[in-house]
Amino acid sequence: MTATAIVWFRRDLRLHDHPALHAALAAADVVVPVFVIDEQLLAGRWASANRAWFMRESLLELARALADRGAPLRILRGRPAEVLPALAANLGVADVHATRDAAPYGRRRDRAVADGLAGAGIGLRTWPGLYVHEPDALATADGRPFGVYGAFRRAWDAAPRRRPLPAPDRIPGLPGPGDPIPDLGRPSADPALMPAPGEAAARQRLDAWLRPDAAGGAPVDGYAAARDRLDLDATSRLSQDLRWGLLSPVEVVERAAGPGDGRRVFRAEMAWREFYAHVLWHHPRLLREPYLAALAGLETRHDPDALEAWAGGRTGYPVVDAAMRQLRATGFLPNRARMIAASFLAKHLLLARELGEATFMRHLVDGDVASNNGGWQWTASTGTDPQPFFRVFNPVLQGRRFDPDGAYVRRWVPELAGVPAAHVHDPWAMDEEAQAACGCLVGRDYPAPIVDHAEARARALAAYGAAREAGRRPGGG
Ligand SMILES: Cc1cc2nc3c(=O)[nH]c(=O)nc-3n(C[C@H](O)[C@H](O)[C@H](O)COP(=O)(O)OP(=O)(O)OC[C@H]3O[C@@H](n4cnc5c(N)ncnc54)[C@H](O)[C@@H]3O)c2cc1C
């Protein structure tokens, strides 16, 4: 009798190093690849036109690659817990194989699917693939989850890694064409400014990141020194590829091995991604609450105008505005720009962190609930290993340090194109004559700062200080 298995693709849209696909191939004579268009995700709390577009384009390429190898992709639409068990029962499969998901929604969904399949005597078998080490694989010496990144990274580095698997040459599927992949709408960002979707483009990005130049050094080797510079493209730009599983993190880490600070720091950043997945796995409440209970009572402000100015890149602080405009135009932000923009919302504007978190998730092609929540909680000083609350990024100094000539700001805030480097991060500090001379009158051509840095800093320190005091009192926090 022919044994049939389903491989259910989700955020693992690749053929290289795909343990679930290999397991299905080992267990069955016929492998049916399936993707479910999940309305809950497309319309839910974290919906994003940019991610929907990138996912669909990547899926088109995956469907071609699967069909080329003999297994046309089936597309289902609806709730996975309803549509998958129905198809699996229809095909008479023994097992459905999938890459293990770690985020709270994915875990709930998979439990519901497993229950639905069990009713028909079918198993849901999940395999690693999204992380080098599964979020529940590492623990402290006394068996607890890590709450400190440094200790997590040391354990993560020391744990043995599995070997990456090759892409299969042939996948024996069912005859016939695959299902059409529905149009999921246009992205809000400009596709010409977004990384090319699909596994092949992701692999080219990884190759380029690791390819030595004539002098023998690869871009990754310069990472430690230049990664925070906003005016240089000195990071890997692999985040959407890891988010959508176009690349295997095991392969990325394996291939980035080697001596030197660049490679060491790059691997350490890959570990941040896994640290935040680990933290959210153990504390799903973080999508609703601060990690630090003492800050649960932090009094944030209600100020829709300030939120709108921040989200639209009109705060009057050039580096913050450049960041938010880049985010909207491209669906991406470098890490330093994410920290500066997030800090401005949480500290300078004293708005609820969740508002910024949701704005980022709406735009980011790499939007990932664990990394995004971790980054926001860190910046808002409420998370694991928090940024100390009394440290409030000064956007002018951050701009001068990480965009010394103002090239980044001028690229995204064209109103400031003519402002000399000395004042491109604080145009209001020029007198009116100088402003007129460079074609940028503050308050007319470019907004005046919506808050004063020193006042906003004092307001944030007072609010954080009060919340900590209240949290420390018996019965508080
Ligand atoms: C407020 C805030 C929100 C963020 N939201 C997300 C998000 O939704 N999705 C996301 O992938 N990253 C997020 N990050 C982390 C980081 O900013 C991006 O991963 C990084 O900028 C992507 O660019 P890159 O691929 O060139 O990264 P590189 O600097 O080349 O790093 C390599 C890879 O390591 C991982 N990584 C690097 N830094 C971090 C970090 N601080 N936290 C977690 N993973 C990291 C990413 O997968 C990245 O692709 C957030 C950071 C902050 C401060």
The ligand as an ORCA input file, in Angstrom:
! r2SCAN-3c Opt
* xyz 0 1
  C      12.107     47.835     18.925
  C      12.689     46.695     18.122
  C      11.858     45.872     17.372
  C      12.388     44.807     16.623
  N      11.533     44.003     15.898
  C      12.047     42.956     15.189
  C      11.182     42.101     14.438
  O       9.952     42.248     14.445
  N      11.748     41.105     13.711
  C      13.112     40.894     13.690
  O      13.578     39.968     12.997
  N      13.935     41.670     14.416
  C      13.458     42.692     15.151
  N      14.313     43.497     15.855
  C      15.738     43.145     15.904
  C      16.661     43.808     14.857
  O      16.444     45.180     14.823
  C      16.484     43.214     13.446
  O      16.534     41.819     13.488
  C      17.609     43.698     12.533
  O      17.643     45.099     12.489
  C      17.414     43.134     11.135
  O      18.402     43.598     10.256
  P      19.495     42.605      9.683
  O      18.864     41.379      9.161
  O      20.371     43.371      8.766
  O      20.255     42.208     11.029
  P      21.754     41.832     11.371
  O      22.278     42.913     12.227
  O      22.524     41.450     10.188
  O      21.559     40.551     12.330
  C      21.469     39.222     11.824
  C      20.184     38.583     12.294
  O      20.197     38.426     13.715
  C      18.875     38.655     14.234
  N      18.922     39.833     15.117
  C      19.812     40.839     15.078
  N      19.591     41.705     16.087
  C      18.540     41.226     16.776
  C      17.842     41.661     17.941
  N      18.196     42.771     18.609
  N      16.767     40.953     18.345
  C      16.398     39.826     17.695
  N      17.042     39.351     16.601
  C      18.106     40.042     16.154
  C      17.971     38.905     13.046
  O      17.361     37.696     12.679
  C      18.950     39.387     11.985
  O      18.514     39.158     10.671
  C      13.792     44.566     16.637
  C      14.629     45.405     17.397
  C      14.090     46.461     18.124
  C      15.016     47.338     18.927
*
